């Protein structure tokens, strides 16, 4: 006997996360974890601290030269990071 109103488990989990307000923090965590895979290990070595506040990713870098290089392509990087997560998590990046 097949149930008519059965939902896939993925849909149930997605609804639960949205209803409990956990979807955004989870996506923010995923975006920060995607930093190394999107930008590479060489850039990740110079990254010390990252956090998201008001849809802006703040990144502390130890190299001023790298900070300047990444500043020029921050919109492209934001787009690539959002694509890696599959959601619009950030709209801007601030390099410090």
N, C-alpha and C positions, 0 to 999 in steps of 0.2 A: 504494500500500500504506500503510495507516494503522497507526501504532504504537498498541499497546494501553496502554502505560504512560507516555505523553507527558503532561507537566505544563505548565500555562501559565507563561510566563516570570516573571510577577508572583509566583506561588507559589514558584518556585525562588529568586528574590531574597529573598523574605520568610523562607524557611527558612534561607538562608545567613546573613542578618543575625542571626537568632535563635541559630543555632549558634555564630557567631563572637562573640557578646556585643555586637553593634553596634546592636541594636534599641533599647535604652534610650537610649544617647547620641544616636541619630538623632532619637528622639521628643523628647528634651529640647531639642535644637537647633530642631526644628520649633516647639515651644511658645514658645521665646524669640522666634523669628521671627514668630510669630502675635500677639505683644503689641500691635503697632501696629494691626493690622487688627481686633483684638477691642476694644481700648480707644479707638482713634482717635489721630489725629495730635496733637491738643491735649495729651493726657496723655503721649504718647510724647516730646514735647519736654522734659518735666520728668523723664524717666527717664534716669539716667546709667549705671547698671550693674545687670546682672541675672545671676544664676546659680542653679543648682539643686543642692541638697545634701540627701540623705535624703528625697526626695520633697517638699521644701519649696522654693518659689521665693522667693529673696531679691531685693528690688527697692530700689535706692537712688533716692530722689526728691529733687529740689531744692526742692520746695515743701512746707512743713509743713502748710499748709491742705489741699492735695491728698492728702497722706499720711493725714491724719485722715479725710477723706471716703472714700478707698478702703479704709481699715481696716474700716469698717462693713460693706462688701460683699465682703470677701475670699473668703468661701466661694462666693458666686455667681460671682465672677471666676474662681476656680479651676475651677469647673464649666464655664464658658464656654471657658476656655483648653483644658481637656481635650477638650471637644467639637470644638474647632477642629483638634486634632491627631488625634482619633479613637482616643485611648487614655488610660488612667488614668496620667498622668505625675506630677502633683502632688496633694497632699492639703491643702496649706495655703500661704499666702502671708505673708511677713513684709516689711513696709514699713519701710525705714530712712531 
